[in-house]
Amino acid sequence: MATTASPLATAFRPVAAAAGGGGGGIRGGGAGGGVAAGNGRARSHPRVAARSVASDRGVKGPFSPEEGLPSVLNSIDSSAIASNIKHHAEFTPLFSPEHSSPLKAYHATAKSVLDALLINWNATNDYYNKMNVKQAYYLSMEFLQGRALTNAIGNLELTGKYAEALKQLGQNLEDVASQEPDAALGNGGLGRLASCFLDSLATLNYPAWGYGLRYKYGLFKQIITKDGQEEVAEDWLEMGYPWEIVRNDVSYPVKFYGRVVEGTDGRKHWIGGENIKAVAHDVPIPGYKTRVTNNLRLWSTTVPSKDFDLGAFNAGDHVKANEAHLNAEKICHILYPGDESQEGKLLRLKQQYTLCSASLQDIIARFESRAGDSVKWEDFPSKVAVQMNDTHPTLCIPELMRILIDIKGLSWNEAWSITERTVAYTNHTVLPEALEKWSLDIMQKLLPRHVEIIETIDEELINTIISKYGTLDTSLLKKKLQEMRILDNVDLPASVAKLFVKPKEKKESPSKLKQKLLVKSLDTVDEVEEETELEEEVKAEVLSETTEEKVKSADVEAEEEEDTEDELDPFVKSNPELPRVVRMANLCVVGGHSVNGVAEIHSEIVKQEVFNSFYEMWPTKFQNKTNGVTPRRWIRFCNPELSSIISKRIGANKMKVVSLIREKTGYIVSADAMFDVQVKRIHEYKRQLLNILGIVYRYKKMKEMSAKERTKNFVPRVCIFGGKAFATYIQAKRIVKFITDVAATVNHDPDIGDLLKVVFVPDYNVSVAETLIPASELSQHISTAGMEASGTSNMKFAMNGCILIGTLDGANVEIREEVGEENFFLFGAEAHEIAGLRKERAEGKFVPDPRFEDVKEFVRSGVFGTYNYDELMGSLEGNEGYGRADYFLLWTRMSILNTASSAKFSSDRTIHEYAKDIWNISPVVLP
């Protein structure tokens, strides 16, 4: 079928020319970012002249580059947009022409919006290239984007016009937008934070890209059954993803396994092994009321067609024929694949390395392209800032070193200086299991060259520690090495090991020993005067023989002593019964120039506990950057009524939640009840279990009352839960099962009615959050104090006028300071009290609240079904686990104050701080 120009794209052509965008279509080579072909080498790309390109090209008409796209868009009426949507429905079809549906309308509408985005997108990247600006690159294993349509037209200020255009076509914007599946590229706060950051970066005109992986099946789609949570693969790509552009000409080789050899040139060469190809998929990230449109580049993985074994296929061995393709493609199948097995661990490590290697090759190719013929590697940190979002992208450090040394020919010292000044690390957790440790043996097998580099970094670190602390106090030195080394349970270098010698106790010479023994025997004989002469002769003979034997034995020991070296402290050698591991967080701290926490209390814990020894050595590396969320998605677009006035927003938003609950669960709830919400990843430290136990207590007390007493003592409440439990996290899945069992009992109890409802909303994602958060009146943020790094859902609820109940943990501390103590319901212990509470409990001094014991017995009585909850209840007993600190839940003007005081928690503020204090980048306003 012949294609025709999009009407909207045609309307934008003068602006595209003025911006250097080359028209309303998609430029070959990829949005100004295409700097590499299949072999990963840099190539040149178009430049924008310093003077007005519009005048150079003789552009005529009402538009000038100074006017920019927003003014042009405002001049486009809804009829032109409707024509553009019809154009895409006909000429970029994904559906047969005889079918008309909201889903088809969604795809056509998305392509229409993409026409508008591409112009700014191309202009933005051309301008970055022309000005050779310093650019930030945000590497994250997760980007939880949410729906793109409403966000894009909102940022372009076209919501009203698109609503009217769709109305002309017999469609409704809300119905059309609801057809978009959430992009399954993340799971929770880590991914949502990354997406909020991308939004703020574009809105504030900062030059920045995001890099991630394009997961075909996401984490999983959550289904709630009578047995609890079940997982099936996400289907977000089945009908296509209209917001991405596949850049088949932007791909890079990624290697696994193989071996390392030294060439005649003296360089190390990583040869053999398994080779795959990472292919770029670009997603535009528009800013709000700005022409700047940044990029999220996602990598898919494949191998060339030649790797398909045609001979094996024709011989009937179809599995073998497709083995290379399957091994490559499965890298991007699932977010966080199960890692209980060796294969699972290898796959996760492959994912992390693919992200790092492909992204760095792309970044370096762009740096070389912009530099032209005058590449100066010492300038790299002044043009590139790489931010590692948690420890998943840690391999950026040895990978950048490998490229600079093995491929670009730099010395170790030159490469290390560049790497250290380029890379920065954000820590998101103090939980030990989240501070990644990779098996050294697995890494040696998969990435042999990187292990060599990490071993050298570890040795350099050891020397730095020795220089700092000296060798006189070996106990202190041992402590620092144990805490700070990158390699754990790995032999110390021989030159260092000898510092930790335990000298053997020196034995006396045989002659001296004989003399002492003889003296002792004579003393003994003198003291026993009553002994008979015969007894004395016998004793003398025995003593003589004993003395001779001891002397002979001492002679042998003395000979052995001469041949034996002093003993080494066992810690200098690896323990074969324990795994040898690479501590990725330590590598991040050592290899980067900045380490930041994500809330004030979290950053203090990072400095004083998690990385205290590193903080003592490099105090200026450490800083705080309290997280934030984008107010555009979380207030303006998902809660437009609040943008006008809070007092008018509750009714309409709550009715949306009532409909959502009925659609997702079948339960009917009252919009007049208070909505009490806890939505986040299911984890013991996040304490959904304690919340539901509080609800069980409320239910139990209700059942003990008369109908009149219930009505008098309780306000109608709908308790709403949402979140996913990792497929292999059994205790978290038990919590989901328990919540749904409680819901099944409470919601069908005619005595209770609308006074109490319990709902678990399945498959919680950004779109569900956009419905729930604006309608919430109370939200629960009750993690065990000291375990939540920051949290961002608390910020979204506060922005939308919801009252928070929470522990003094993560960003809750700062939210409480901003909104005022009287407008925040404080729950539980503070972080500094936890250790004392645990000690008290361990010593048997802690007395549980009798109500808590009643609740446990109530659960065990079988009132919520036949499932055995002993292990779940047992997790809150004893001295281990996440329940051991403080563990029983006790429980308009405040709402307005929460919203009014939430400005600090905008991701715009956070990004300004990153740009100034860590990345050293400046806003770039397009001409």
Secondary structure by P-SEA (a helix, b strand, c coil): ccccccaaaaaaaaaaaaacccccccccccccccccccccbbbbccccccccccccccccccccccccaaaaaaaccaaaaaaaaaaaaccccccccccccaaaaaaaaaaaaaaaaaaaaaaaaaaaaaaccbbbbbbbccccccccaaaaaaaaccaaaaaaaaaaacccaaaaaaccccccccccaaaaaaaaaaaaaaaacccbbbbbbbcccccbbbbbccccbbbbbbcccccccccccccccbbbbbbccccccccccccccccccbbbbbbbbbbbbbcccccbbbbbbbbbbbbccccccaaaaaaccccccaaaaaaaaacccccccccccaaaaaaaaaaaaaaaaaaaaaaaaaaaaaaccccccccccccbbbbbccccccaaaaaaaaaacccccccaaaaaaaaaacbbbbbccccccccccccaaaaaaccaaaaaaaaaaaaaaaaaaaaaccccaaaaaaaaaaaccccccccccaaaaaaacccccccccaaaaaaaaaaaaaaaaaacccccaaaaaaaaaaaaaaaaaaaaaaaaaaaaaaaccccccccccccccbbbbbcaaaaaaaaccbbbbccaaaaaaaaccccaaaaaaccccbbbbbbbccccccccccccccccccccccaaaaaaaaaaaaacccbbbbcccbbbbbbccccccccaaaaaaaaaaaaaaaaaccaaaaaacccbbbbbbbbbccccaaaaaaaaaaaaaaaaaaaacccccccbbbbbbccccaaaaaaccccccbbbccccccccccccaaaaaaaabbbbbbccccaaaaaaaaacccccccccccccaaaaaaaaaaaccccccaaaaaaaaaaacccccccccccccccccccccccccccccccccaaaaaaaacccccaaaaaaaaaccccbbbbbbcc
